[in-house]
Amino acid sequence: MRMDVKRQPAHVLLALSLLMLTACANVQPRRVIVAWHTLSGARERAFLRLVDRWNQTSSEGIIIMPERHEPVAQHRALLEGATSGLLPDLALVQPAEAAIYAQRGLLASLDPFTDSDDATMNWDAADRADLFPFAQQAGRAPQGQLLGAPFGGEMQVMLTNRDWMDSLGQAEIPADWETFGKVCGGAADRIAGTACFGFDPNDPSAEDWLYAHGAPIYDPATQQVQIASPGVASAIEVLLNYLQSGRAYRAITPERSRDEFAAARVLLAFTSTDHLRDFAQTVRERSNFGLDIGTLPSATNSPSVSIRTPLWVVLRKTDDRQRAAWKFIRWLLETEQTAQWATEAKEIPARISALAAMDLNPEQPLDALRIQALQQIAPVARPVPLLSGWPCVQAELSNALRQIIEGQPIEDMLLLAQTRAQTLLDTDCTLR
C-alpha cells in the first residue's frame, strides 16, 4: 500500500523520518510506541509539541506515535482490542475508563516502575515530595496498585468578589462555616436582588459542598457509597436553608452563574480552573472588581477540592514495551514538560516545582488567580475514586439533589440514590 507522505501530520512525518534515518545508518531500529489520546484544540497542539520534542531529543531509542480518537470511539476500540489484540502501548483515558480496563486485565501496574531501583525509571524521594498529592493518588485503585498517572488537571474552585467582601468587613475568604454564613447574610438582599452564591446540582461543586461539610459520598475503606448518611442529609438541609432564605439561588447554567457573578449580583461563584480566563475577562468587561480564589470552608479544618485528571495508562504488552511507555510518561511528568503543558493547556501541573518554570506574570489578574490556585489549592486537590461506576454515582447524587430542591423528601431521595449508586459501582457507566 502506497503512503501519501504529503498528507501526513508533522509529528507522523517526524517519526517516519527518524525511522528512515535510523535504517539508512544501519543501526538498531528504534522502537515505535503508539499513544492513543482524545485531546483536541489547544490541548492536542500542546501535547503534539511535547511529542515532537521527545522524538527529536530523546536518547532512549523510543519514538512516540500519537493517534487521536473521539472519546467514545477510543473507549470502544480499547474494549474491542481486549479480544482482537489491537491495542496501543499507552493511552490517555478517564479514571472510570481506567478502572474498566483494569477489571478486564488490560493495564500494567505502574508500581514496579515507580518503586524500581533504576534511577532512570523510578520516583525517588525528591520526586514524591515535588509531585502534588493528586498526581500520586489519582491513578491508584481501591486495591492499592497504581494504574495511571496524570500530567495535569482541572480543579473546582470558589471565586469571590474581593471588593464586596471588603465592604462586608471580611478581608479573607471565610475559613469556617459560621463566618461563611454571616458573610452570606450580609450579601443577600431581596430588594437589591443580590445573593451570596448560585448552586447547580449538576455541577461537581455539589460533591465539594458535601465533602466540605464532612460528608463524603464514598468510603474507600469499606468501598461503600454513603449518599444516605446522616452527614449528607445534614449538609443538604443547610443548603436548602440557604436557597429558601434567598441567600443562594439555583443556578440553571454555568453561563448564568458567570454572568450573575460578573454583574456583582452574587458574592461568590463556583467554577473550574479551566474557566478562570472566561470569568476574569467577563468581570473585567462588566464590573471590574478585584477577584480572590479559594475553597469552601471545611468542617474538618482540612480544606479540599475535587480535581478532574485524565490518566496515562500503560497497556499490557511485553516488558520492554511497557518500560518504554512508562519512560515517556515519566518524562511528561518532569518539571519542564508539566510546566509547558500547564502553561499551554491552562491546567494544573503535576509538580510543585513547575510553578517557577511557568510563564506567569503575577501582575496580570488571571495569572495572579492561577498562582493562588497552584500555591494554595492544588496541594489539597482530591481526585475522584478510581471506580468504573463513579460517573453513575455522581449522576445519582445530582438527580437526588434536583428532586430534593424541588420538594421531595431528603431521606427518601438519598436512600434511593444510594441503592442505585451502589449497584452501579463496578459497572461501565462511561457510555450511559
C-alpha positions as CSV (number, residue, x, y, z in Angstrom):
1,M,0.0,0.0,0.0
2,R,1.4,3.4,-1.0
3,M,1.6,6.0,1.8
4,D,1.0,9.6,0.7
5,V,3.7,11.4,2.7
6,K,2.4,14.9,1.9
7,R,-0.8,14.2,3.7
8,Q,0.7,13.1,7.0
9,P,0.7,15.3,10.1
10,A,4.0,16.8,11.1
11,H,4.6,14.6,14.1
12,V,4.0,11.5,12.0
13,L,6.4,12.7,9.3
14,L,9.0,13.3,12.0
15,A,8.6,9.8,13.4
16,L,8.8,8.3,9.9
17,S,11.9,10.4,9.1
18,L,13.6,9.2,12.3
19,L,12.9,5.6,11.4
20,M,14.2,6.0,7.9
21,L,17.4,7.8,9.1
22,T,18.0,5.0,11.6
23,A,17.5,2.4,8.9
24,C,19.9,4.2,6.5
25,A,22.5,4.5,9.2
26,N,22.4,0.7,9.6
27,V,21.9,0.8,13.3
28,Q,19.5,-0.9,15.6
29,P,15.9,0.2,14.7
30,R,14.1,2.5,17.1
31,R,11.1,1.2,19.0
32,V,7.8,2.8,18.0
33,I,5.4,3.3,20.9
34,V,1.8,4.0,19.9
35,A,-0.1,6.5,22.2
36,W,-3.8,7.0,21.9
37,H,-5.5,10.1,23.2
38,T,-8.7,12.2,22.9
39,L,-7.2,15.6,23.2
40,S,-8.3,18.4,20.8
41,G,-7.7,22.1,20.2
42,A,-5.0,23.8,22.3
43,R,-4.5,20.7,24.4
44,E,-3.8,18.5,21.4
45,R,-1.4,21.0,19.9
46,A,0.4,21.3,23.3
47,F,0.7,17.5,23.5
48,L,2.0,17.1,19.9
49,R,4.7,19.7,20.6
50,L,5.8,17.7,23.5
51,V,5.8,14.5,21.4
52,D,7.9,16.2,18.7
53,R,10.4,17.3,21.3
54,W,10.7,13.8,22.8
55,N,11.1,12.3,19.3
56,Q,13.8,14.8,18.4
57,T,15.8,14.9,21.6
58,S,15.4,11.6,23.4
59,S,18.3,9.2,23.6
60,E,16.1,6.4,24.7
61,G,15.7,4.8,21.2
62,I,11.9,5.2,21.5
63,I,9.7,7.0,19.1
64,I,6.2,8.1,20.2
65,M,3.5,7.8,17.6
66,P,0.3,9.7,18.8
67,E,-3.1,8.7,17.5
68,R,-6.2,10.9,18.2
69,H,-9.6,9.3,18.7
70,E,-13.0,10.6,19.6
71,P,-13.7,9.7,23.3
72,V,-16.5,7.1,22.7
73,A,-14.6,5.6,19.7
74,Q,-11.4,5.2,21.7
75,H,-13.2,3.6,24.6
76,R,-14.9,1.1,22.4
77,A,-11.7,0.4,20.5
78,L,-9.9,-0.3,23.7
79,L,-12.6,-2.7,24.8
80,E,-12.7,-4.4,21.5
81,G,-8.9,-4.6,21.5
82,A,-9.1,-6.8,24.5
83,T,-10.2,-9.6,22.2
84,S,-8.6,-8.6,18.9
85,G,-5.2,-7.7,20.4
86,L,-5.1,-4.4,18.6
87,L,-4.2,-2.2,21.5
88,P,-1.8,0.8,21.8
89,D,1.1,0.8,24.1
90,L,-0.3,3.6,26.2
91,A,-3.4,5.7,26.3
92,L,-4.8,8.9,27.9
93,V,-8.2,7.9,29.5
94,Q,-10.7,9.0,32.1
95,P,-10.4,7.5,35.6
96,A,-13.6,5.5,35.3
97,E,-12.3,4.1,32.0
98,A,-9.0,3.1,33.6
99,A,-11.0,1.2,36.2
100,I,-12.9,-0.7,33.5
101,Y,-9.7,-1.6,31.6
102,A,-8.1,-2.8,34.9
103,Q,-11.1,-5.0,35.5
104,R,-10.5,-6.6,32.2
105,G,-6.8,-7.2,32.8
106,L,-5.7,-4.7,30.1
107,L,-3.5,-2.5,32.2
108,A,0.0,-2.9,33.6
109,S,0.7,-1.8,37.2
110,L,3.0,1.2,37.4
111,D,4.3,0.3,40.9
112,P,7.2,-1.8,39.5
113,F,8.4,1.3,37.7
114,T,7.8,4.0,40.3
115,D,9.4,1.8,43.0
116,S,12.2,0.4,40.8
117,D,15.9,0.6,41.9
118,D,16.6,2.0,38.5
119,A,17.1,5.8,38.9
120,T,16.1,6.4,35.3
121,M,12.7,4.7,35.9
122,N,11.6,5.4,39.5
123,W,10.1,8.2,41.5
124,D,12.7,8.9,44.2
125,A,12.1,10.8,47.4
126,A,12.6,14.1,45.7
127,D,10.1,13.3,43.0
128,R,7.5,12.2,45.6
129,A,8.0,15.4,47.6
130,D,7.7,17.5,44.4
131,L,4.7,15.8,42.8
132,F,1.4,17.2,44.0
133,P,-0.5,14.6,46.1
134,F,-3.3,14.3,43.4
135,A,-0.7,13.2,40.9
136,Q,0.3,10.3,43.1
137,Q,-3.3,9.4,44.2
138,A,-5.4,9.9,41.0
139,G,-4.4,6.6,39.4
140,R,-4.4,4.4,42.5
141,A,-7.1,1.7,42.5
142,P,-9.1,0.9,45.7
143,Q,-7.0,-2.3,46.0
144,G,-3.8,-0.2,46.2
145,Q,-2.0,-0.6,42.9
146,L,-1.0,2.4,40.8
147,L,-2.7,2.1,37.3
148,G,-2.3,5.5,35.9
149,A,-0.6,8.9,36.2
150,P,-1.9,12.4,35.3
151,F,0.2,15.2,33.9
152,G,-2.3,17.9,34.7
153,G,-5.9,18.6,35.8
154,E,-8.7,21.0,36.3
155,M,-9.8,21.9,39.9
156,Q,-13.2,23.1,41.2
157,V,-12.6,26.4,42.9
158,M,-14.5,29.2,44.5
159,L,-14.2,32.8,43.2
160,T,-15.1,35.8,45.4
161,N,-15.7,39.5,44.8
162,R,-12.9,40.9,46.8
163,D,-14.2,44.5,46.8
164,W,-17.6,43.4,48.0
165,M,-16.1,41.1,50.6
166,D,-14.0,44.0,52.0
167,S,-17.2,46.1,52.3
168,L,-18.6,43.4,54.5
169,G,-15.6,43.7,56.8
170,Q,-14.2,40.3,55.7
171,A,-10.6,40.7,54.4
172,E,-10.2,37.0,53.6
173,I,-12.2,34.1,52.2
174,P,-14.2,32.7,55.2
175,A,-12.3,29.7,56.7
176,D,-15.2,28.4,58.8
177,W,-18.9,27.9,58.2
178,E,-20.1,30.4,60.8
179,T,-18.2,33.2,59.2
180,F,-19.3,32.0,55.8
181,G,-23.0,32.2,56.9
182,K,-22.5,35.7,58.3
183,V,-20.9,37.0,55.1
184,C,-23.6,35.4,53.0
185,G,-26.3,37.0,55.2
186,G,-24.7,40.4,54.6
187,A,-24.5,39.9,50.9
188,A,-28.1,38.7,50.3
189,D,-30.7,41.4,49.8
190,R,-34.0,40.5,48.2
191,I,-34.9,44.2,47.4
192,A,-31.5,44.8,45.7
193,G,-31.7,41.4,44.0
194,T,-28.3,40.2,45.4
195,A,-27.4,36.8,46.8
196,C,-24.4,35.0,48.2
197,F,-24.0,32.2,45.6
198,G,-25.7,30.2,42.9
199,F,-25.9,26.4,43.2
200,D,-26.2,23.9,40.4
201,P,-27.0,20.3,41.5
202,N,-25.4,19.0,38.3
203,D,-22.1,20.8,38.9
204,P,-19.1,18.9,40.5
205,S,-19.1,21.6,43.2
206,A,-22.2,19.8,44.7
207,E,-20.0,17.0,45.8
208,D,-17.5,19.5,47.2
209,W,-20.3,21.1,49.2
210,L,-20.9,17.8,50.9
211,Y,-17.3,17.0,51.4
212,A,-16.6,20.4,52.9
213,H,-19.4,19.6,55.5
214,G,-17.6,16.4,56.5
215,A,-19.9,14.2,54.4
216,P,-18.1,12.4,51.6
217,I,-20.3,10.2,49.4
218,Y,-17.9,7.3,49.2
219,D,-15.9,5.5,51.9
220,P,-12.7,4.0,50.3
221,A,-12.0,1.9,53.4
222,T,-15.3,0.0,53.1
223,Q,-15.7,0.6,49.3
224,Q,-19.3,1.6,50.0
225,V,-21.4,4.5,48.7
226,Q,-22.7,6.6,51.6
227,I,-25.1,9.1,49.9
228,A,-27.8,8.3,52.5
229,S,-25.6,9.1,55.5
230,P,-26.8,11.5,58.2
231,G,-23.9,13.8,57.3
232,V,-25.0,14.1,53.7
233,A,-28.6,14.8,54.8
234,S,-27.5,17.5,57.3
235,A,-25.3,19.2,54.6
236,I,-28.2,19.2,52.2
237,E,-30.5,20.7,54.9
238,V,-28.0,23.5,55.3
239,L,-28.0,24.1,51.5
240,L,-31.8,24.1,51.4
241,N,-31.8,26.8,54.1
242,Y,-29.6,29.0,52.0
243,L,-31.8,28.5,49.0
244,Q,-35.1,29.0,50.8
245,S,-33.9,32.1,52.7
246,G,-32.8,33.8,49.4
247,R,-29.1,33.8,50.4
248,A,-28.5,31.4,47.5
249,Y,-30.3,30.7,44.2
250,R,-30.5,27.7,41.9
251,A,-28.1,28.2,39.0
252,I,-29.5,26.8,35.8
253,T,-26.5,27.1,33.6
254,P,-22.7,27.8,34.1
255,E,-23.2,30.9,31.9
256,R,-25.8,32.3,34.2
257,S,-23.6,31.7,37.2
258,R,-20.7,33.5,35.5
259,D,-22.9,36.5,34.4
260,E,-24.6,37.0,37.8
261,F,-21.2,37.0,39.4
262,A,-19.6,39.3,36.9
263,A,-22.5,41.7,37.3
264,A,-21.8,41.8,41.1
265,R,-25.2,40.3,41.9
266,V,-23.7,37.4,43.8
267,L,-20.7,37.5,46.1
268,L,-19.1,34.2,45.1
269,A,-19.2,31.6,42.3
270,F,-18.2,28.0,41.9
271,T,-16.2,27.2,38.7
272,S,-13.4,25.2,37.3
273,T,-9.8,26.4,36.8
274,D,-10.2,25.9,33.0
275,H,-12.9,28.6,33.1
276,L,-10.8,31.2,35.0
277,R,-10.0,33.1,31.9
278,D,-13.6,33.4,30.9
279,F,-14.6,34.6,34.4
280,A,-11.8,37.1,34.7
281,Q,-12.5,38.6,31.2
282,T,-16.2,38.8,31.9
283,V,-15.7,40.5,35.2
284,R,-13.2,43.0,33.7
285,E,-15.8,43.9,31.0
286,R,-18.8,44.3,33.2
287,S,-17.8,45.4,36.7
288,N,-14.0,45.3,37.0
289,F,-13.9,44.3,40.7
290,G,-11.0,42.5,42.4
291,L,-11.0,38.7,42.4
292,D,-9.9,36.2,45.0
293,I,-9.8,32.4,44.6
294,G,-10.1,29.8,47.3
295,T,-12.2,26.9,48.6
296,L,-15.3,26.3,50.7
297,P,-14.8,26.3,54.5
298,S,-14.1,22.8,55.9
299,A,-15.8,21.2,58.8
300,T,-12.6,19.2,59.5
301,N,-10.2,22.1,59.2
302,S,-8.7,20.3,56.2
303,P,-9.8,22.1,53.0
304,S,-10.2,20.0,49.9
305,V,-11.4,20.5,46.3
306,S,-12.1,18.0,43.6
307,I,-9.9,17.7,40.6
308,R,-10.5,16.1,37.2
309,T,-7.4,14.3,35.9
310,P,-7.2,12.2,32.8
311,L,-4.7,9.4,33.3
312,W,-1.9,8.0,31.2
313,V,-2.1,4.2,31.4
314,V,0.2,1.5,30.1
315,L,-1.4,-1.4,28.3
316,R,-0.2,-5.0,29.0
317,K,2.4,-5.8,26.4
318,T,5.9,-7.2,26.5
319,D,8.1,-5.9,29.4
320,D,10.3,-3.8,27.2
321,R,7.3,-2.1,25.5
322,Q,5.8,-1.4,29.0
323,R,9.1,0.1,30.2
324,A,9.3,2.2,27.1
325,A,5.8,3.5,27.5
326,W,6.4,4.3,31.2
327,K,9.6,6.2,30.3
328,F,7.6,8.6,28.1
329,I,5.0,9.1,30.9
330,R,7.8,9.7,33.4
331,W,9.3,12.3,31.1
332,L,5.9,14.1,30.6
333,L,5.7,14.4,34.4
334,E,9.1,16.1,34.7
335,T,9.2,19.7,35.7
336,E,9.9,21.3,32.3
337,Q,7.3,19.2,30.5
338,T,4.5,19.5,33.0
339,A,5.2,23.3,33.2
340,Q,4.9,23.6,29.5
341,W,1.7,21.5,29.4
342,A,0.1,23.6,32.2
343,T,1.1,26.9,30.5
344,E,-0.3,25.9,27.1
345,A,-3.3,23.8,28.2
346,K,-4.2,26.1,31.1
347,E,-4.2,23.2,33.5
348,I,-2.8,22.5,37.0
349,P,0.6,20.9,36.6
350,A,1.7,17.7,38.2
351,R,4.6,19.2,40.1
352,I,5.1,21.9,42.6
353,S,8.4,23.0,41.0
354,A,6.5,23.7,37.8
355,L,5.3,26.9,39.2
356,A,8.7,28.5,39.0
357,A,9.1,27.2,35.4
358,M,5.7,28.5,34.1
359,D,5.5,31.7,32.2
360,L,3.2,33.6,34.6
361,N,3.0,37.3,35.4
362,P,1.7,38.0,38.9
363,E,0.7,41.5,37.9
364,Q,-1.9,40.1,35.5
365,P,-5.3,39.3,37.2
366,L,-5.7,35.9,35.5
367,D,-2.1,34.8,36.3
368,A,-2.5,36.0,39.9
369,L,-5.5,33.7,40.3
370,R,-3.6,30.8,38.7
371,I,-0.7,31.4,41.0
372,Q,-3.0,31.4,44.0
373,A,-4.6,28.2,42.8
374,L,-1.2,26.5,42.4
375,Q,0.2,27.6,45.7
376,Q,-2.9,27.3,48.0
377,I,-5.4,24.9,46.4
378,A,-3.5,22.3,44.3
379,P,-1.8,20.8,47.3
380,V,-5.2,19.8,48.8
381,A,-6.9,18.8,45.5
382,R,-8.8,15.5,45.7
383,P,-9.1,13.2,42.7
384,V,-12.2,11.1,42.1
385,P,-12.1,7.4,43.2
386,L,-10.8,5.0,40.5
387,L,-14.1,3.3,40.1
388,S,-15.8,2.3,36.8
389,G,-19.2,3.3,38.1
390,W,-18.2,6.7,39.5
391,P,-19.9,8.7,36.8
392,C,-23.2,6.9,37.7
393,V,-22.7,7.6,41.4
394,Q,-22.3,11.3,40.5
395,A,-25.4,11.2,38.3
396,E,-27.5,9.6,41.1
397,L,-26.3,12.3,43.5
398,S,-27.2,15.1,41.1
399,N,-30.6,13.6,40.4
400,A,-31.4,13.3,44.1
401,L,-30.3,16.9,44.7
402,R,-32.5,18.2,42.0
403,Q,-35.6,16.3,43.3
404,I,-34.9,17.4,46.9
405,I,-34.5,21.1,45.8
406,E,-37.9,20.7,44.0
407,G,-39.5,19.5,47.3
408,Q,-39.1,15.7,47.5
409,P,-38.2,14.2,51.0
410,I,-34.5,14.2,51.7
411,E,-34.2,10.8,53.3
412,D,-36.3,9.0,50.6
413,M,-34.3,10.5,47.7
414,L,-30.9,9.9,49.3
415,L,-31.8,6.3,50.1
416,L,-33.0,5.6,46.6
417,A,-29.8,7.3,45.2
418,Q,-27.6,5.2,47.4
419,T,-29.3,2.0,46.5
420,R,-28.9,2.7,42.8
421,A,-25.4,4.0,43.0
422,Q,-24.1,1.0,45.0
423,T,-25.4,-1.4,42.4
424,L,-23.7,0.6,39.6
425,L,-20.3,1.0,41.4
426,D,-18.5,-1.6,39.3
427,T,-20.3,-1.2,36.0
428,D,-19.3,0.6,32.8
429,C,-21.0,4.0,33.2
430,T,-19.0,5.8,30.6
431,L,-21.3,5.0,27.7
432,R,-24.6,5.7,29.5
